[in-house]
Amino acid sequence: MTKQDFILELRMVLSGKLSSEQIDSHARYYEEYINAEIRNGKTEKEVLEALGNPRLIGRSILDAEGVSTNAYGQEIDEAGEDRRYHTS
């Protein structure tokens, strides 16, 4: 996985669940973090391995933002039901 792959995957997890400004902010944070670690002597691969799975990071961000998701990253309501199927 490359830095671009990581950022793209993170954006995909957050897409539709956060505003574009929030997504840009989180993506920018991780891109700057990765670049800083590389400037400090780590390889891109080392930094990405240390960060871990961008999908899990995305789910953690959504949890911190108060957006509940199921194991597939789909937004759910307080009853644990997929919000895409609610009409009200």
Phi and psi in degrees as GROMACS dihedral restraints (atoms count N, CA, C in turn):
[ dihedral_restraints ]
;  ai    aj    ak    al  type     phi  dphi    fc
    3     4     5     6     1  -101.6    20    10
    4     5     6     7     1   171.0    20    10
    6     7     8     9     1   -57.5    20    10
    7     8     9    10     1   -43.5    20    10
    9    10    11    12     1   -62.4    20    10
   10    11    12    13     1   -40.8    20    10
   12    13    14    15     1   -61.4    20    10
   13    14    15    16     1   -44.1    20    10
   15    16    17    18     1   -60.1    20    10
   16    17    18    19     1   -49.8    20    10
   18    19    20    21     1   -64.6    20    10
   19    20    21    22     1   -41.6    20    10
   21    22    23    24     1   -62.1    20    10
   22    23    24    25     1   -44.8    20    10
   24    25    26    27     1   -65.1    20    10
   25    26    27    28     1   -40.6    20    10
   27    28    29    30     1   -60.9    20    10
   28    29    30    31     1   -45.7    20    10
   30    31    32    33     1   -60.9    20    10
   31    32    33    34     1   -39.1    20    10
   33    34    35    36     1   -63.7    20    10
   34    35    36    37     1   -40.3    20    10
   36    37    38    39     1   -64.7    20    10
   37    38    39    40     1   -38.6    20    10
   39    40    41    42     1   -83.8    20    10
   40    41    42    43     1   -19.5    20    10
   42    43    44    45     1   -59.6    20    10
   43    44    45    46     1   132.3    20    10
   45    46    47    48     1    82.3    20    10
   46    47    48    49     1    -6.8    20    10
   48    49    50    51     1  -113.3    20    10
   49    50    51    52     1   -24.6    20    10
   51    52    53    54     1  -127.6    20    10
   52    53    54    55     1   162.5    20    10
   54    55    56    57     1   -68.1    20    10
   55    56    57    58     1   159.3    20    10
   57    58    59    60     1   -62.5    20    10
   58    59    60    61     1   -31.4    20    10
   60    61    62    63     1   -66.6    20    10
   61    62    63    64     1   -41.5    20    10
   63    64    65    66     1   -66.1    20    10
   64    65    66    67     1   -42.8    20    10
   66    67    68    69     1   -61.5    20    10
   67    68    69    70     1   -46.6    20    10
   69    70    71    72     1   -59.0    20    10
   70    71    72    73     1   -41.4    20    10
   72    73    74    75     1   -63.2    20    10
   73    74    75    76     1   -45.8    20    10
   75    76    77    78     1   -66.6    20    10
   76    77    78    79     1   -42.4    20    10
   78    79    80    81     1   -63.0    20    10
   79    80    81    82     1   -42.7    20    10
   81    82    83    84     1   -62.6    20    10
   82    83    84    85     1   -41.7    20    10
   84    85    86    87     1   -57.6    20    10
   85    86    87    88     1   -50.3    20    10
   87    88    89    90     1   -69.2    20    10
   88    89    90    91     1   -35.8    20    10
   90    91    92    93     1   -64.9    20    10
   91    92    93    94     1   -43.8    20    10
   93    94    95    96     1   -65.1    20    10
   94    95    96    97     1   -39.8    20    10
   96    97    98    99     1   -61.4    20    10
   97    98    99   100     1   -48.1    20    10
   99   100   101   102     1   -60.2    20    10
  100   101   102   103     1   -46.7    20    10
  102   103   104   105     1   -61.0    20    10
  103   104   105   106     1   -40.6    20    10
  105   106   107   108     1   -64.3    20    10
  106   107   108   109     1   -42.3    20    10
  108   109   110   111     1   -65.3    20    10
  109   110   111   112     1   -37.3    20    10
  111   112   113   114     1   -65.7    20    10
  112   113   114   115     1   -42.3    20    10
  114   115   116   117     1   -62.1    20    10
  115   116   117   118     1   -27.7    20    10
  117   118   119   120     1   -84.1    20    10
  118   119   120   121     1     5.7    20    10
  120   121   122   123     1   108.5    20    10
  121   122   123   124     1    -4.9    20    10
  123   124   125   126     1   -84.5    20    10
  124   125   126   127     1   155.3    20    10
  126   127   128   129     1   -83.8    20    10
  127   128   129   130     1   160.1    20    10
  129   130   131   132     1   -56.7    20    10
  130   131   132   133     1   -42.2    20    10
  132   133   134   135     1   -61.2    20    10
  133   134   135   136     1   -43.6    20    10
  135   136   137   138     1   -62.0    20    10
  136   137   138   139     1   -43.0    20    10
  138   139   140   141     1   -64.8    20    10
  139   140   141   142     1   -46.2    20    10
  141   142   143   144     1   -66.5    20    10
  142   143   144   145     1   -37.3    20    10
  144   145   146   147     1   -64.4    20    10
  145   146   147   148     1   -38.4    20    10
  147   148   149   150     1   -68.9    20    10
  148   149   150   151     1   -36.9    20    10
  150   151   152   153     1   -68.2    20    10
  151   152   153   154     1   -40.5    20    10
  153   154   155   156     1    93.3    20    10
  154   155   156   157     1  -160.7    20    10
  156   157   158   159     1   -71.7    20    10
  157   158   159   160     1   122.5    20    10
  159   160   161   162     1   -64.3    20    10
  160   161   162   163     1   -25.0    20    10
  162   163   164   165     1   -66.5    20    10
  163   164   165   166     1   -41.0    20    10
  165   166   167   168     1   -68.4    20    10
  166   167   168   169     1   -38.0    20    10
  168   169   170   171     1   -63.1    20    10
  169   170   171   172     1   -43.8    20    10
  171   172   173   174     1   -59.8    20    10
  172   173   174   175     1   -43.1    20    10
  174   175   176   177     1   -65.1    20    10
  175   176   177   178     1   -36.2    20    10
  177   178   179   180     1   -65.1    20    10
  178   179   180   181     1   -40.6    20    10
  180   181   182   183     1   -62.2    20    10
  181   182   183   184     1   -45.3    20    10
  183   184   185   186     1   -62.3    20    10
  184   185   186   187     1   -41.1    20    10
  186   187   188   189     1   -60.2    20    10
  187   188   189   190     1   -44.9    20    10
  189   190   191   192     1   -65.3    20    10
  190   191   192   193     1   -30.3    20    10
  192   193   194   195     1   -84.6    20    10
  193   194   195   196     1    -2.8    20    10
  195   196   197   198     1    83.4    20    10
  196   197   198   199     1    18.8    20    10
  198   199   200   201     1  -101.0    20    10
  199   200   201   202     1   115.6    20    10
  201   202   203   204     1   -83.4    20    10
  202   203   204   205     1   134.8    20    10
  204   205   206   207     1  -131.9    20    10
  205   206   207   208     1   156.5    20    10
  207   208   209   210     1   -88.3    20    10
  208   209   210   211     1  -172.2    20    10
  210   211   212   213     1   -63.4    20    10
  211   212   213   214     1   -19.0    20    10
  213   214   215   216     1   -97.0    20    10
  214   215   216   217     1     4.4    20    10
  216   217   218   219     1    82.0    20    10
  217   218   219   220     1     8.6    20    10
  219   220   221   222     1   -84.0    20    10
  220   221   222   223     1   138.0    20    10
  222   223   224   225     1   -67.6    20    10
  223   224   225   226     1   134.8    20    10
  225   226   227   228     1  -125.1    20    10
  226   227   228   229     1   160.1    20    10
  228   229   230   231     1   -91.2    20    10
  229   230   231   232     1  -174.5    20    10
  231   232   233   234     1   -62.8    20    10
  232   233   234   235     1   -25.8    20    10
  234   235   236   237     1   -86.2    20    10
  235   236   237   238     1     0.6    20    10
  237   238   239   240     1    84.2    20    10
  238   239   240   241     1    14.9    20    10
  240   241   242   243     1   -98.3    20    10
  241   242   243   244     1   146.8    20    10
  243   244   245   246     1   -62.2    20    10
  244   245   246   247     1   121.6    20    10
  246   247   248   249     1   -67.7    20    10
  247   248   249   250     1   -19.1    20    10
  249   250   251   252     1   -64.8    20    10
  250   251   252   253     1   -21.1    20    10
  252   253   254   255     1  -101.3    20    10
  253   254   255   256     1     7.9    20    10
  255   256   257   258     1   -92.2    20    10
  256   257   258   259     1   138.0    20    10
  258   259   260   261     1  -103.2    20    10
  259   260   261   262     1   -14.2    20    10
